Amino acid sequence: MGNNPLLFKKKPMKQKIAINIIMGFLGVGKTTAILNILKKKPAAEKWAVLVNEFGEVGIDGAILAEQTGMTISEVPGGCLCCVSGIPFQDALSQLIAQQQFDRILIEPTGLGHPKNLIRSLLSKEYAAHCELKASICLLDPRQLKNPRYQQHETFNDQCFLADVLVANKTDVCDAGDKQVFEQYAQAMLPAKSALGWVEQGNIDLSWLHLSSDTSRQGKQEQHSHNSTAGYQQTLQPVSLTAGQAFESFENQGMGYYSVGWLFAEDQVFDHGLLSEWLMLLNVERVKGLLITDQGTRVMNLRDQVFSEMVTRSLNQSRLEIIHNQALNKGKLEEGLLACLR
């Protein structure tokens, strides 16, 4: 990794910035967990969040910015293990150069393998300015009964490399799910620094202060993607031009496909039509920040379970659809436009 001048323009800091990676597979609740973590942040400390998403539209970063008003930096279009070159270096280096943060939380895409990201953070260039603390991985315990997850390389490697493994969404789990989770976690060596069984991403703040165990990396093979075609090595999130009603964006890689849209502020969705359309989609993941005739909403669909919550006023709408098969952009766009008021 080449020296980034942003890292070295200023004098060394008196105290290193603590860094935590908050990871987990698609739809497991990482963004909700980070929102809950930020609510518990010590008032005297300054924190920032670096968000990476598989798609181009940047939903998670927008949600965090709207809900917290904190410094949110984004690396769109891929996973950090693949874009841990210039875009990642620039985003993190810009945060470091400000020399005002006590802690930085990094949220990689749910499809990202964290090994190369961890290696970058432990490199000589970053070690002089940052201290990698515990990496936390969330999972839905119900996924452990599904062979599709058990056999997925990235899912297992995220869990293996984590210092703290957290079962989330336990309000919809049973005793059997808990037993399977404990067996899965306890079979991993080296042993986890902590295990969690939580609801609504209610992360214990003390987990952030645990040390990172770098020995977890030793037995993992170098990961490769099914395809890296379509990755956009861009640092700035996508945007609309003046007077543009909407724009669409596509990405693919790691056996997954995404289609996303940005809509101008004057494009208002019919809440009922939009909710019904989303609930009928047979896709792996949908997330969006949307302006509707019933107010602004955060909308989510995972495993055909739809949820929504009220959010602050928005200056544009954004929606991202992710699936493990190629998506028919034209048909999806036709259905989405039909939901406009």
MIRO-830406 format. One record per residue: residue in one letter; x, y, z of N, C-alpha, C in turn. Coordinates in steps of 0.05 Angstrom, whole numbers. Layout:
<nodes>
  loro   neast  nnorth     nup  caeast  canorth    caup   ceast  cnorth     cup
     a       X       Y       Z       X        Y       Z       X       Y       Z
...
</nodes>
This chain:
<nodes>
  loro   neast  nnorth     nup  caeast  canorth    caup   ceast  cnorth     cup
     m      17     -24       0       0        0       0      18      25       0
     g      14      43     -19      30       67     -21      23      86       1
     n      43     105       6      38      125      26      18     145      16
     n      -2     150      32     -22      170      25     -14     196      39
     p     -10     218      24       0      242      37     -18     254      58
     l     -44     247      57     -62      257      77     -55     247     104
     l     -42     224     106     -35      212     131     -11     227     145
     f       4     241     129      29      251     140      33     281     139
     k      13     296     131      15      324     129      17     338     156
     k       4     326     176       3      339     202      21     324     222
     k      25     336     245      42      324     265      28     300     277
     p      44     281     288      32      258     300      12     265     322
     m      -9     249     325     -29      254     345     -20     245     372
     k     -31     257     393     -23      249     420     -34     222     427
     q     -58     215     416     -70      190     422     -81     177     396
     k     -77     151     393     -86      138     369    -117     137     368
     i    -127     137     344    -156      134     340    -164     105     342
     a    -183      98     359    -193       71     361    -211      65     337
     i    -207      42     325    -224       34     302    -237       7     308
     n    -263       5     302    -278      -20     304    -291     -25     277
     i    -290     -50     269    -305      -59     245    -331     -72     254
     i    -354     -63     244    -380      -74     250    -390     -88     225
     m    -388    -115     224    -394     -129     200    -417    -149     203
     g    -424    -162     181    -446     -181     182    -458    -183     154
     f    -471    -205     148    -482     -211     122    -506    -193     116
     l    -516    -194      92    -538     -177      83    -562    -177     102
     g    -572    -154     110    -597     -152     124    -596    -161     153
     v    -572    -164     165    -571     -175     192    -575    -153     213
     g    -575    -128     205    -580     -106     224    -556     -90     232
     k    -536     -87     215    -512      -72     221    -518     -43     226
     t    -534     -31     208    -539       -2     210    -554       4     236
     t    -574     -13     242    -589       -9     267    -570     -12     291
     a    -552     -31     290    -533      -34     312    -515     -10     315
     i    -506       2     293    -489       25     295    -505      49     306
     l    -530      52     298    -547       73     309    -549      70     339
     n    -552      46     349    -554       41     378    -528      47     391
     i    -506      39     379    -479       45     390    -475      75     393
     l    -483      90     372    -479      119     372    -496     133     394
     k    -519     121     400    -535      133     422    -522     131     449
     k    -503     111     451    -490      107     477    -462     120     478
     k    -455     134     456    -428      146     455    -423     165     478
     p    -400     164     491    -394      183     512    -395     212     501
     a    -408     229     515    -413      256     506    -388     272     500
     a    -366     265     514    -341      280     511    -325     271     487
     e    -332     249     474    -316      238     452    -328     245     425
     k    -311     247     405    -319      252     378    -315     226     361
     w    -336     217     349    -334      193     333    -342     199     304
     a    -333     181     286    -341      183     258    -348     154     249
     v    -362     153     226    -369      127     215    -361     126     185
     l    -348     105     177    -340      100     149    -357      77     139
     v    -374      82     119    -393       63     109    -386      55      81
     n    -387      29      76    -383       18      49    -408       2      42
     e    -417       6      17    -440      -10       8    -435     -23     -19
     f    -448     -45     -23    -445      -60     -49    -456     -43     -72
     g    -479     -30     -68    -492      -14     -89    -480      14     -90
     e    -490      29    -110    -479       55    -115    -494      78    -100
     v    -519      72     -91    -536       94     -82    -530     104     -54
     g    -519      87     -37    -511       96     -10    -534      99      10
     i    -548      77      15    -571       79      33    -562      81      62
     d    -544      63      71    -537       62      99    -524      88     108
     g    -506      99      92    -494      124      99    -515     146     102
     a    -534     147      84    -555      167      86    -572     163     111
     i    -579     138     118    -594      133     142    -579     143     167
     l    -554     136     169    -538      144     192    -535     174     194
     a    -532     187     171    -529      216     171    -555     229     179
     e    -578     219     169    -604      231     176    -611     227     205
     q    -604     204     216    -612      197     243    -593     208     264
     t    -568     213     258    -549      221     278    -537     249     275
     g    -535     258     250    -523      284     245    -493     283     249
     m    -481     260     251    -452      257     256    -437     256     229
     t    -410     256     231    -393      254     208    -395     226     196
     i    -405     224     172    -408      198     158    -392     200     132
     s    -374     182     128    -358      180     103    -366     155      88
     e    -369     157      62    -378      134      46    -358     125      25
     v    -356      99      21    -342       87      -2    -362      69     -16
     p    -374      79     -38    -395       64     -51    -384      45     -72
     g    -401      26     -81    -396       10    -104    -376     -12    -101
     g    -381     -31     -84    -363      -54     -81    -360     -61     -52
     c    -339     -76     -46    -334      -82     -18    -306     -72     -11
     l    -302     -66      14    -277      -54      23    -253     -72      18
     c    -257     -98      17    -234     -116      12    -224    -112     -17
     c    -242    -103     -34    -234      -98     -62    -227     -69     -67
     v    -240     -51     -53    -235      -23     -57    -217     -12     -35
     s    -202     -30     -22    -184      -21       0    -159      -7     -11
     g    -160      -1     -38    -139       15     -50    -145      45     -45
     i    -144      60     -67    -146       89     -66    -172      99     -52
     p    -196      89     -59    -220      100     -47    -221      97     -16
     f    -214      73      -7    -214       68      22    -192      84      35
     q    -168      84      24    -146      100      36    -153     129      38
     d    -165     140      16    -172      168      17    -193     174      38
     a    -214     158      39    -236      163      58    -225     162      87
     l    -210     141      94    -200      138     121    -179     159     127
     s    -162     164     107    -141      184     112    -152     212     116
     q    -173     219     103    -186      245     107    -197     247     135
     l    -208     225     146    -218      225     173    -194     228     193
     i    -173     213     188    -150      214     205    -137     242     205
     a    -135     254     181    -122      279     179    -135     301     195
     q    -161     298     200    -176      318     216    -167     318     245
     q    -156     296     254    -145      293     281    -164     302     303
     q    -189     296     300    -208      304     320    -225     281     331
     f    -221     257     319    -238      235     326    -225     217     347
     d    -240     208     366    -231      188     386    -235     160     376
     r    -256     156     359    -262      129     349    -275     131     322
     i    -269     112     304    -281      109     278    -294      81     276
     l    -319      80     269    -333       55     264    -333      50     234
     i    -326      27     226    -326       20     197    -347      -1     192
     e    -366       4     174    -387      -15     167    -382     -24     138
     p    -370     -48     134    -367      -58     107    -393     -69      96
     t    -395     -71      70    -418      -84      58    -422    -112      69
     g    -447    -121      70    -453     -148      80    -442    -170      62
     l    -433    -162      38    -422     -182      19    -391    -181      19
     g    -380    -165      37    -351     -161      37    -336    -180      56
     h    -313    -189      46    -295     -205      62    -277    -187      77
     p    -274    -189     104    -260     -168     119    -230    -172     122
     k    -219    -194     111    -191     -200     117    -172    -178     106
     n    -176    -170      81    -158     -150      70    -162    -123      84
     l    -186    -117      92    -191      -92     107    -176     -92     133
     i    -177    -114     148    -162     -117     173    -132    -114     168
     r    -122    -127     147     -94     -124     140     -86     -95     135
     s    -102     -81     121     -97      -53     115     -95     -37     141
     l    -114     -41     159    -115      -26     184     -91     -33     202
     l     -80     -57     199     -57      -64     215     -30     -57     202
     s     -31     -45     178      -7      -38     164       8     -16     178
     k      34     -14     171      51        6     184      41      34     182
     e      29      41     158      20       68     153      -3      75     173
     y     -22      57     177     -45       64     194     -39      59     223
     a     -21      39     229     -15       33     257      -3      56     272
     a       9      74     257      21       98     270       0     118     280
     h     -24     115     269     -45      135     275     -69     122     288
     c     -73      96     284     -98       83     293     -91      58     308
     e    -110      49     325    -109       24     339    -134       8     332
     l    -130     -15     318    -152      -32     312    -161     -46     337
     k    -186     -41     345    -198      -54     368    -215     -77     358
     a    -232     -88     375    -248     -112     369    -265    -108     344
     s    -265    -128     326    -284     -129     304    -308    -144     313
     i    -332    -133     307    -357     -145     316    -373    -154     292
     c    -382    -179     293    -398     -190     271    -425    -197     281
     l    -446    -187     268    -474     -194     274    -483    -216     255
     l    -499    -234     266    -513     -254     249    -541    -259     259
     d    -557    -269     242    -584     -277     249    -582    -307     255
     p    -587    -316     280    -583     -344     287    -599    -363     269
     r    -622    -354     258    -638     -371     241    -623    -379     216
     q    -604    -362     208    -588     -368     184    -571    -393     187
     l    -564    -400     211    -547     -423     216    -560    -449     209
     k    -587    -449     207    -601     -474     200    -605    -476     169
     n    -595    -456     155    -599     -455     126    -572    -462     112
     p    -571    -485      98    -546     -493      85    -534    -472      67
     r    -551    -455      56    -542     -434      38    -522    -415      52
     y    -527    -410      78    -509     -393      93    -486    -409     104
     q    -491    -433     114    -470     -450     125    -448    -455     105
     q    -455    -456      79    -435     -462      58    -425    -437      44
     h    -432    -414      54    -424     -389      41    -397    -379      53
     e    -377    -377      36    -350     -371      45    -349    -344      61
     t    -361    -324      49    -360     -297      62    -374    -297      89
     f    -397    -309      90    -412     -311     116    -395    -323     137
     n    -383    -346     131    -367     -360     151    -342    -345     159
     d    -329    -333     139    -305     -318     145    -309    -293     161
     q    -332    -280     156    -339     -257     173    -341    -265     202
     c    -355    -288     206    -359     -298     233    -332    -306     246
     f    -316    -320     230    -290     -330     240    -271    -307     248
     l    -270    -286     232    -251     -265     236    -259    -245     258
     a    -284    -247     266    -294     -228     287    -283    -235     314
     d    -277    -214     330    -269     -218     358    -294    -222     375
     v    -316    -209     367    -341     -212     382    -363    -221     362
     l    -376    -243     368    -397     -253     351    -423    -249     365
     v    -441    -235     351    -467     -226     363    -490    -238     348
     a    -507    -253     362    -533     -262     351    -553    -239     354
     n    -563    -229     332    -582     -207     332    -610    -218     324
     k    -630    -201     327    -658     -209     321    -667    -233     337
     t    -658    -235     361    -664     -258     378    -693    -258     388
     d    -707    -235     384    -736     -234     391    -753    -252     374
     v    -742    -260     351    -757     -278     333    -743    -306     332
     c    -726    -312     351    -712     -337     352    -723    -354     375
     d    -716    -380     374    -725     -398     395    -701    -411     409
     a    -706    -429     428    -685     -442     443    -667    -458     425
     g    -678    -470     404    -663     -486     385    -643    -469     370
     d    -652    -444     362    -634     -426     348    -611    -418     366
     k    -616    -414     392    -595     -406     411    -575    -429     414
     q    -584    -453     416    -566     -476     418    -548    -479     394
     v    -560    -476     370    -544     -478     345    -523    -455     344
     f    -531    -431     352    -512     -409     353    -489    -414     372
     e    -495    -423     395    -473     -428     415    -454    -450     406
     q    -465    -471     393    -448     -492     383    -430    -482     360
     y    -442    -466     343    -427     -455     320    -404    -437     330
     a    -411    -419     349    -391     -400     360    -369    -414     376
     q    -376    -433     392    -357     -446     409    -338    -465     394
     a    -345    -472     370    -328     -490     354    -306    -474     341
     m    -307    -447     342    -286     -431     329    -262    -427     347
     l    -239    -430     335    -214     -425     350    -197    -405     333
     p    -184    -385     346    -185     -380     375    -213    -372     385
     a    -217    -376     410    -243     -370     422    -250    -341     419
     k    -276    -335     416    -284     -307     415    -279    -292     441
     s    -273    -267     439    -269     -250     462    -296    -246     477
     a    -318    -247     462    -344     -244     475    -365    -255     455
     l    -387    -264     466    -411     -272     450    -434    -256     460
     g    -452    -249     441    -476     -234     448    -501    -246     438
     w    -523    -242     453    -549     -252     445    -568    -228     449
     v    -574    -213     428    -586     -186     431    -610    -183     412
     e    -626    -163     418    -648     -154     401    -642    -126     390
     q    -652    -120     366    -650      -93     355    -622     -82     355
     g    -602     -99     351    -574      -90     349    -564     -76     374
     n    -574     -85     398    -567      -72     423    -539     -81     432
     i    -519     -70     419    -491      -77     424    -481     -66     451
     d    -467     -82     466    -454      -74     491    -430     -56     485
     l    -431     -32     494    -410      -13     487    -382     -22     497
     s    -381     -39     518    -355      -48     528    -341     -66     507
     w    -356     -78     489    -344      -95     469    -325     -79     450
     l    -331     -54     447    -315      -37     429    -286     -33     440
     h    -283     -36     466    -257      -31     479    -239     -56     480
     l    -250     -79     472    -235     -104     472    -213    -102     451
     s    -191    -117     455    -169     -117     436    -176    -134     411
     s    -162    -128     389    -165     -145     365    -145    -168     367
     d    -154    -192     361    -137     -216     362    -129    -222     333
     t    -105    -213     325     -96     -216     298     -89    -245     290
     s     -88    -263     309     -82     -291     303    -106    -303     288
     r    -129    -291     288    -152     -302     274    -148    -303     244
     q    -130    -286     234    -125     -284     205    -108    -307     194
     g     -93    -319     212     -72     -338     203     -81    -362     187
     k    -105    -373     193    -113     -398     181    -133    -393     158
     q    -138    -368     151    -157     -363     130    -143    -360     103
     e    -155    -372      82    -144     -370      55    -151    -343      43
     q    -134    -335      24    -140     -310      10    -166    -313      -5
     h    -183    -293      -2    -210     -295     -14    -210    -283     -42
     s    -226    -295     -60    -229     -284     -87    -259    -283     -93
     h    -266    -264    -109    -294     -260    -117    -301    -276    -142
     n    -326    -283    -145    -335     -295    -169    -332    -276    -193
     s    -336    -250    -187    -333     -230    -207    -329    -203    -194
     t    -310    -188    -204    -307     -160    -195    -315    -141    -217
     a    -326    -151    -238    -335     -134    -260    -357    -115    -250
     g    -356     -91    -258    -377      -72    -251    -371     -55    -227
     y    -349     -61    -212    -343      -45    -189    -335     -17    -198
     q    -345       3    -184    -338       30    -190    -319      40    -168
     q    -295      46    -175    -275       55    -156    -278      85    -151
     t    -302      93    -141    -308      121    -137    -309     127    -107
     l    -302     151    -100    -303      159     -72    -328     174     -65
     q    -337     191     -84    -360      207     -78    -386     192     -85
     p    -406     194     -68    -432      182     -74    -444     194     -99
     v    -461     178    -112    -474      188    -136    -494     210    -130
     s    -502     226    -150    -520      248    -145    -535     254    -170
     l    -556     270    -167    -572      279    -190    -562     307    -199
     t    -566     312    -225    -560      339    -235    -585     356    -232
     a    -581     382    -233    -603      401    -230    -625     396    -250
     g    -650     393    -240    -673      389    -256    -678     360    -263
     q    -661     342    -256    -664      313    -262    -683     301    -242
     a    -704     287    -253    -724      274    -236    -714     250    -221
     f    -699     233    -236    -688      208    -224    -666     198    -240
     e    -650     180    -228    -628      166    -242    -626     138    -230
     s    -617     119    -247    -613       92    -238    -584      84    -240
     f    -576      64    -224    -549       55    -222    -548      25    -218
     e    -529      11    -230    -526      -18    -228    -498     -26    -219
     n    -496     -49    -206    -471      -60    -198    -473     -90    -196
     q    -451    -104    -198    -451     -133    -195    -424    -143    -186
     g    -424    -166    -172    -399     -178    -163    -405    -197    -141
     m    -387    -216    -136    -389     -235    -114    -415    -252    -117
     g    -425    -255    -142    -449     -270    -146    -474    -255    -139
     y    -473    -229    -135    -496     -213    -129    -499    -190    -149
     y    -524    -180    -150    -530     -158    -169    -546    -137    -154
     s    -542    -112    -161    -557      -90    -149    -567     -70    -170
     v    -591     -59    -164    -602      -37    -180    -611     -16    -159
     g    -603       8    -164    -611       30    -145    -621      54    -160
     w    -636      71    -146    -647       95    -158    -644     118    -138
     l    -640     142    -149    -643      167    -135    -666     182    -147
     f    -683     194    -130    -706      210    -139    -704     238    -127
     a    -711     258    -143    -710      285    -134    -732     290    -113
     e    -729     311     -97    -747      316     -75    -776     319     -83
     d    -781     329    -107    -809      333    -116    -822     308    -127
     q    -807     286    -127    -819      260    -135    -829     246    -110
     v    -855     246    -106    -867      236     -82    -882     209     -88
     f    -876     189     -71    -888      163     -75    -915     160     -60
     d    -933     145     -72    -957      137     -58    -950     115     -38
     h    -953     121     -13    -943      102       8    -955      75       5
     g    -981      73       1    -995       48      -1    -986      31     -25
     l    -984      44     -48    -975       30     -72    -946      21     -70
     l    -929      38     -59    -901       31     -56    -897       8     -37
     s    -910       9     -14    -908      -12       6    -917     -39      -6
     e    -939     -39     -20    -950      -63     -32    -931     -74     -53
     w    -920     -56     -69    -901      -65     -90    -876     -77     -78
     l    -865     -65     -58    -841      -75     -45    -846    -102     -33
     m    -868    -105     -19    -874     -131      -6    -877    -154     -25
     l    -883    -148     -50    -887     -170     -69    -862    -177     -84
     l    -840    -162     -80    -815     -168     -93    -802    -193     -83
     n    -794    -210    -101    -781     -235     -93    -751    -232     -97
     v    -739    -217     -79    -710     -211     -80    -698    -214     -52
     e    -672    -214     -51    -658     -220     -26    -659    -196      -7
     r    -657    -172     -18    -654     -148       0    -664    -123     -14
     v    -680    -107       0    -688      -81      -9    -684     -62      15
     k    -673     -38       9    -672      -18      30    -674       9      17
     g    -687      28      31    -691       54      19    -698      76      39
     l    -693     100      31    -701      124      45    -720     139      25
     l    -745     141      32    -765      149      12    -784     171      21
     i    -790     189       3    -809      211       8    -836     201      -2
     t    -855     198      16    -882      189       9    -903     209      16
     d    -928     205       7    -949      223      14    -958     220      43
     q    -946     201      58    -951      199      87    -926     205     103
     g    -907     219      90    -883      227     104    -859     211      95
     t    -835     217     106    -811      204      98    -807     178     113
     r    -798     158     100    -796      131     111    -769     118     105
     v    -759     102     124    -739       82     119    -753      56     114
     m    -749      43      91    -763       18      84    -743      -4      80
     n    -749     -28      90    -732      -51      88    -747     -76      80
     l    -735     -93      64    -746     -119      58    -723    -139      58
     r    -726    -160      75    -707     -181      76    -721    -207      81
     d    -715    -227      65    -729     -253      67    -759    -250      66
     q    -769    -232      49    -797     -227      45    -810    -216      71
     v    -795    -205      89    -806     -191     112    -802    -161     109
     f    -824    -147     108    -823     -118     103    -825    -102     129
     s    -810     -81     131    -811      -64     155    -806     -35     146
     e    -815     -16     162    -811       12     157    -811      28     183
     m    -798      51     182    -799       69     204    -797      98     194
     v    -808     116     210    -808      144     203    -780     155     206
     t    -772     173     189    -746      186     191    -749     216     186
     r    -727     230     188    -727      259     184    -733     266     155
     s    -739     292     151    -745      301     124    -720     296     106
     l    -726     291      80    -705      284      61    -705     303      38
     n    -681     307      26    -680      324       2    -679     307     -23
     q    -680     280     -20    -684      263     -43    -690     235     -33
     s    -702     218     -51    -707      190     -44    -686     173     -56
     r    -681     150     -43    -662      131     -54    -671     103     -47
     l    -667      84     -66    -676       57     -62    -656      38     -75
     e    -650      16     -61    -630       -4     -71    -643     -32     -69
     i    -640     -47     -91    -649      -75     -91    -625     -93     -97
     i    -621    -113     -80    -599     -132     -83    -609    -160     -85
     h    -599    -176    -104    -608     -203    -107    -585    -221    -116
     n    -588    -247    -112    -567     -266    -120    -570    -276    -149
     q    -589    -264    -163    -592     -269    -192    -595    -242    -206
     a    -590    -243    -233    -592     -218    -248    -619    -206    -246
     l    -620    -180    -244    -645     -165    -240    -654    -153    -266
     n    -681    -153    -271    -692     -140    -294    -697    -111    -288
     k    -677     -94    -294    -678      -66    -286    -703     -52    -299
     g    -708     -58    -324    -730      -44    -338    -757     -50    -324
     k    -762     -75    -318    -787      -83    -305    -789     -71    -277
     l    -767     -72    -262    -768      -61    -235    -772     -31    -236
     e    -759     -17    -255    -763       12    -256    -791      19    -264
     e    -803       3    -282    -831        8    -290    -850       6    -266
     g    -845     -15    -249    -862      -19    -225    -858       3    -205
     l    -833      12    -202    -827       33    -182    -839      60    -191
     l    -836      67    -216    -847       92    -226    -878      92    -224
     a    -890      69    -226    -919       68    -223    -929      74    -195
     c    -910      74    -175    -917       80    -148    -915     110    -141
     l    -905     126    -160    -904      155    -156    -932     166    -155
     r    -936     186    -138    -962      197    -134    -971     212    -159
</nodes>
